[in-house]
Amino acid sequence: MNVKIRQIFLRMLPDRIYLPLLYKKQIGNKLNLKSPATFNEKLQWLKLYDRKPEYTIMVDKYAVKKYVANIIGKEYIIPTLGVWDNPDEICFDTLPHQFVLKCTHNSGLGMYICRNKSKIDEKAIKDELRKGLAQNYYLTAREWPYKNVHRRIIAEKYMEDSGTTELNDYKFMCFNGNVRCTFVCSDRSENLKVTFYDKQWKRMPFERHYPASKVDIPKPKNYDKMVELAEILSKDIPFVRVDFYEINGHIYFGELTFYPGAGLEEFTPSKWDKILGDWIVLPKK
């Protein structure tokens, strides 16, 4: 079968049929939806059976700002410089010398960090943004909250910390409203490292998809406040990841993610897939 035809056929399949096929391909095991036990299995179950309308707002990088500000306060929100439906609508002349562009419905693809506007290639930036706008997490991994997200481009204030050349991204894993562990993304400019810590900031002995940092990462000064805010934002949700930055001693909200790695990334050692799975208490269908 032609590869493109096969992809079209697979995307037409109902979610309940598509996800087990995808899970088998990526993880190598049969997906147990009747009695899910592992972290990855339970994320697939949640894709199918935990579909609250507000989740669409929560994964929209533009709409979520108002949502989060209403709950914990606007002082945690990175300023927005502009929002557009199409790359051709962007007027670079109105943007400051430094800024960040990204799509409102995905992570990574299409993002552009501008540190010097005099050196940018506007056409290249717009081309990358178009690629980002074409990305669809619902079609590829049936991540339901993204199905109806308004795909747009957002410009944000360029944020930098006076004490470091690279911002650490603190990602709080919230299980039924409780932070059980956090992972830190570091060394993004070279080879991404993902290092897990428990709630007491003790390094956890596993990796997921990416290697851990060989050096310990200091606990952020505002860690306890970050935990408090993450647990407020994750209240009554079976699982959600709440991301924060600490910049010049101030906490800034990053994003909310319901299915890290689409629930398709393996743990090393593999037993941690089950351990983290035990922490998710699934709601009734």
Stockholm file with secondary structure:
# STOCKHOLM 1.0

chainA/1-285         MNVKIRQIFLRMLPDRIYLPLLYKKQIGNKLNLKSPATFNEKLQWLKLYDRKPEYTIMVDKYAVKKYVANIIGKEYIIPTLGVWDNPDEICFDTLPHQFVLKCTHNSGLGMYICRNKSKIDEKAIKDELRKGLAQNYYLTAREWPYKNVHRRIIAEKYMEDSGTTELNDYKFMCFNGNVRCTFVCSDRSENLKVTFYDKQWKRMPFERHYPASKVDIPKPKNYDKMVELAEILSKDIPFVRVDFYEINGHIYFGELTFYPGAGLEEFTPSKWDKILGDWIVLPKK
#=GR chainA/1-285 SS CCHHHHHHHHHHSCHHHHHHHHHHHHHSSCCCSSSCCSHHHHHHHHHHHCCCTHHHHHHCTTHHHHHHHHHHCGGGSCCEEEEESSGGGCCGGGSCSSEEEEESSSSSTTCEEESCGGGCCHHHHHHHHHHHHHCCHHHHHCCGGGTTCCCCEEEEECCCCTTCSSCCEEEEEEETTEEEEEEEEECTTSSCEEEEEETTSCBCSCEESSCCCSSCCCCCTTHHHHHHHHHHHTTTCSEEEEEEEEETTEEEEEEEESSGGGGCCCEESTHHHHHHHHTCCCCCC
#=GC SS_cons         CCHHHHHHHHHHSCHHHHHHHHHHHHHSSCCCSSSCCSHHHHHHHHHHHCCCTHHHHHHCTTHHHHHHHHHHCGGGSCCEEEEESSGGGCCGGGSCSSEEEEESSSSSTTCEEESCGGGCCHHHHHHHHHHHHHCCHHHHHCCGGGTTCCCCEEEEECCCCTTCSSCCEEEEEEETTEEEEEEEEECTTSSCEEEEEETTSCBCSCEESSCCCSSCCCCCTTHHHHHHHHHHHTTTCSEEEEEEEEETTEEEEEEEESSGGGGCCCEESTHHHHHHHHTCCCCCC
//
